[in-house]
Amino acid sequence: MHVADRAIRLAYDPGITPAEGGLPGLAVLKQVMGSLNLFGIIAVVGAMAVSAGVWAWGHHTGGHQAEASGKKGVLVCAGAALLLGAANGIVAFFSTLGTQVH
């Protein structure tokens, strides 16, 4: 069998599917990832509070640069919170979508 024929067969159906319990430590890895996600969300809350404070301070003192930076910080924090909260759903959606590719 030629190399090209093998590559076509491999690209067509490698026969690999995600299997839970294949490696030891999966439960620990899930717990670590959940803890990292929670840490990220808590950090975003703190960053948003600081950004909102900079925004308010810039607005009340006439510091347009500080006001713009505060607004940008609040928007970045909102986007980060959205992605952290939706991370599991986004990965699950695209993983399921990827299984439909043939």
N, C-alpha and C positions, 0 to 999 in steps of 0.2 A: 504494500500500500504506500502510495506517495505521501510526502509530507503535506502537500496541499489537501489531499483527501482527508488526512487526519485532522488538519486544522478546521476544515469545513464541518466535520463531525463534532469536534469539540465545541465549536461556536454554535452548532445547532442545539445540542443537548448534552451538557456536561454531567447532568444527573446530580447536581449538588443543590440541596435545599437546607435552609436553616433548621437546625435541630437543637431543641433545648435539652440540656443535660449532657451534651457531648464533651464538655470540659469541666473539670472541677473548679469551684470558685465562682460559678455564675451568679449565685445568690449574693455573694460578697460584692461582686462587680456591680450588680444592680443597685445594691445599697450605697456603694461609693458614688455611682453616677447620680442617684437621687439626692445624696448629700451635697454633691457639687452643684446640682441644679438649685437646691435650696440656698446654698451659700451665694450663688450668683444673684438670685432674686433679692436676698437681703442686701447685697452690695448695691444693687440697682436702686433699692429704696433709699439707701443713704446718699447715693449719687444724685438721685432726683431731688432730695431735700436740699442738698448743697446747691444744685443748679437752680432750683426755684428761689433760693435765697439770693444768689447772684443776680438772677433776673430782677427780683424785687429791688435789691440794692441799686442796681444799675438804673432802673426806672426812676427811683426816687431821688437819685443824686444827679441824674442827667448824663450818666456814663453810658453812652450808646453802645460802645464796644462790650462793656460788661453785660448790658441788657441783651445784646445779640448772642453773646456766649452763653448766657443763662438759658435763653430760649432754645438754642441749639442743644445744650445739655439735656434739657427736659425732653426734647423730641428724641434724642438718641436713647435716653433712659426708657422712654415709652416703647421704642422699637425693640430694645433689648429685653424688656419685660414681656413683650408680646412673643418674641422668639423663644425665650426661656420657658414661658408657660405653654407654648404650642409645640415645643421640640418633639415630644413623644408622638403627638398626632401627625406632625409633618413627616417624621421618619416613617411612621406606620403607613401613611398615605402613599408616599413614594415607594416604599418597599412593596406594598400591595400592587401599585401600578407597575413596578418593575417585574413582578411575576407574570404579568400579562403580555410581556414582550416576547415574541417568538421569532 
